[in-house]
């Protein structure tokens, strides 16, 4: 099992936009008559964040790994999912796809959410977020204590899809902060970190950083160069 620890938690406060309104006399149903609306940079944006980098640095003794160093231990199915054709769509623009293995395809314990992609060296990857399902989502399912995982999928060759699930984690000290941790039941790994208990409805990559949406807080930030191996268990 691998995990990746949060580098920061960022909160964005609302800002005012300055716009060029469409003249009232112009028809709002005639797209050709509309005046383009331009937004200027807002000057009153407030950003606050919790810096977790010192905590992440304490995990260095476990050995950091990068995406190309991870063992992708699951195989996706591309047969029958490699091409979606439409009328006069050039071959270069035809959509390609895959599906998870049978266990992940049918799981009720995890629910997929956001998707993004990035290139690392010569390889192309996808990152997909899943949140742990609890009884509020499906009666009788109690997986909410695991928080969020991401699937790292190697899509360099669509005929050879491999992937691995990776837990998103944070400093266990954050379990005392209701803004950073939603209490379910105590759960830590390596006696150092705890799950990131959010919905993870969106994800993006820029450079070596991963940005995951936190509905109530803002954005959680993770580092693609700091994957850590963790022991698996039955909880």
PEKA-V784225 format. One record per pair of residues at least 12 apart in sequence whose C-alpha atoms are under 8 Angstrom apart, sorted by the first residue. I is the first residue (numbers start at 1). J is the second residue. Records with the same first field share a line. If there is no record, write none. Layout:
I: J, J
//
This chain:
1: 165, 166, 229, 230, 231, 232
2: 165, 166, 167, 227, 228, 229, 230
3: 166, 167, 168, 169, 227, 228, 229, 230
4: 166, 167, 168, 169, 222, 223, 224, 226, 227, 228
5: 56, 168, 169, 170, 171, 222, 223, 226, 227
6: 52, 53, 56, 168, 169, 170, 171, 220, 221, 222, 223
7: 51, 52, 53, 56, 220, 221, 222, 223
8: 49, 50, 51, 52, 53, 220, 221, 222
9: 49, 50, 51, 52, 180, 217, 218, 219, 220, 221
10: 47, 48, 49, 50, 217, 218, 219, 220, 221
11: 47, 48, 49, 217, 218, 219
12: 45, 46, 47, 48, 218
13: 45, 46, 47
14: 45, 46
15: 42, 43, 44, 45, 46
16: 42, 44
17: 39, 40, 41, 42
18: 39, 40, 41, 42
19: 37, 38, 39, 40
20: 36, 37, 38, 39
21: 35, 37
22: 34, 35, 36, 37
23: 35
52: 171
55: 171
59: 228
62: 228, 229
63: 228, 229
64: 225, 226, 227, 228
65: 225, 226, 227, 228
66: 224, 225, 226, 227
67: 120, 152, 224, 225, 227
68: 120, 123
71: 164
72: 152, 153, 162, 163, 164
73: 162, 163, 164
74: 101, 162, 163, 164
75: 100, 101, 160, 161, 162, 163
76: 98, 99, 100, 101, 160, 161, 162, 163
77: 98, 99, 100, 101, 161
78: 97, 98, 99, 158, 159, 160, 161
79: 98, 159
81: 96, 97, 98, 99
82: 95, 96, 97, 98, 158, 159
83: 95, 96, 97
84: 96
96: 158
97: 158
98: 158, 161
108: 133, 138, 141
109: 132, 133, 134, 141, 142, 143
110: 130, 131, 132, 133, 143
111: 130, 131, 132, 133
112: 128, 129, 130, 131
113: 128, 129, 130, 131, 200, 201, 202
114: 128, 129, 130, 200, 201, 202, 203
115: 127, 128, 129, 202, 203, 204
116: 128, 203, 204, 205
117: 204, 205
118: 205
123: 154, 155, 156
124: 154, 155, 156
125: 152, 153, 154, 155, 156
126: 151, 152, 153, 154, 155
127: 150, 151, 152, 153, 203
128: 150, 151, 152, 203
129: 148, 149, 150, 151, 200, 201, 202, 203
130: 148, 149, 150, 151, 199, 200
131: 144, 147, 148, 149, 197, 198, 199, 200
132: 144, 145, 146, 147, 148, 149
144: 184, 197
145: 184, 185, 186, 187, 195, 197
146: 167, 187, 195, 196, 197
147: 167, 168, 195, 196, 197, 198
148: 167, 168, 195, 196, 197, 198, 199, 200
149: 165, 166, 167, 168
150: 165, 166, 167, 168
151: 163, 164, 165, 166
152: 164, 165, 166
167: 195
168: 195, 196
169: 193, 194, 195, 196
170: 193, 194, 195, 196
171: 192, 193, 194
172: 188, 191, 192, 193, 194
173: 193
174: 194
175: 194
179: 217
180: 196, 217
181: 196, 197, 198
182: 197, 198
183: 197
189: 230, 231
190: 230, 231
198: 214, 215
199: 213, 214, 215
200: 212, 213, 214, 215
201: 213, 214, 215
208: 223, 224, 225
209: 221, 222, 223, 224
210: 222, 223, 224
//
